[in-house]
């Protein structure tokens, strides 16, 4: 009875630890999903803009057209990068977390998502800035006398966006964050409850492990 109670406690502790870790996984997945959705919209706008620019306008404003095409191409490339990499992280991360054979599969999935978040969001911001650059260029192609005023407005909008983003980052983005791992200090070092194997110290379980090791992989 005492052994059974111990195994029940171990199973309950591991389940609670995995639920906390899963909340962190869901947090990263929701962030990547939002970013991928926004970049999908930017990709459509940028590609459509490249196609629908009239050729006769490019003959009159060659430099502005080159600037416009370059900015739109950069927006498409950075947006597609975020879409592909973000989608791979979401799909393969969920696959590893739910179907991984090892006890640390959920930990690995969360680690890979967390380690790539800064670079992926940075590329996402680059796609937005490329789109604004294309908007400034198209103002000189199509807006005539008011092109200077529109360009200044776009630049002011870009500066305001960057200032707001950086102020938010330095206000709350640099705070130290915790993870979903539930580690306890033991005489032999830190131990993560998510990797706890209930009944591992049971002599019957150890004997079964020696006879059928493939069942415990």
Secondary structure, DSSP 8 states (H G I E B T S, - for coil): -HHHHHHHHHHHHHHHHHHHHHHHHHHHHHHHHHHHHHHHHHHHHHHHHHHTS-HHHHHH-HHHHHHHHHHHHHHHHHHHHHHHHHHHHHHHHHHHHHH-SSTTHHHHHHHHHHHTHHHHHHHHHHHHHHHHHHHHHHHHHH-GGGHHHHHHHHHHHHHHHHHHHHHHIIIIITS----S--EEEETTEEEEGGG--TTTT-HHHHHHHHH-GGGG-
